[in-house]
């Protein structure tokens, strides 16, 4: 199984709560904490993502700070693969690779331990939501700078009304982008 069935998609959607006007008025926040609290839904999500990683031949999984960690770590365990965190700058000790990226208003930086990825690794990047695509795009650059290959990007949810997919497409260089749910 490489994509969520309609039954699994329905289960996942039913456990995502809309929170109006959060974090600012006019925004409809998609809260995944009810999904995480439901063992059936969280297991189904983990299984689908693990199967996707296997289908893409991933050898390691990168999780993006912070909610991407929550999804990627159990997927790595389920798939029998290593988990590599990509963190906000300054959060990892030791030698790191750092990548800056553009936000709507300003810039940010993420980093990875330089020794955690290497030539021969096929890396699946996992996050909770694809919105504008900046963090995911920067993570792909880090994976490649470490000498690894991008196996793909997988997200629980894509906000289709934002430009994330269009921004990420050139950075994927042919690797697949899978969103289990698009809203």
PyMOL commands that set and color helices and strands:
alter all, ss='L'
color gray80, all
select helices_A, chain A and resi 6-14+33-37+39-55+67-79+114-116+134-145+164-172
alter helices_A, ss='H'
color red, helices_A
select strands_A, chain A and resi 17-20+28-31+60-64+82-88+96-103+106-113+122-130+149-158+176-182
alter strands_A, ss='S'
color yellow, strands_A
deselect
rebuild
show_as cartoon
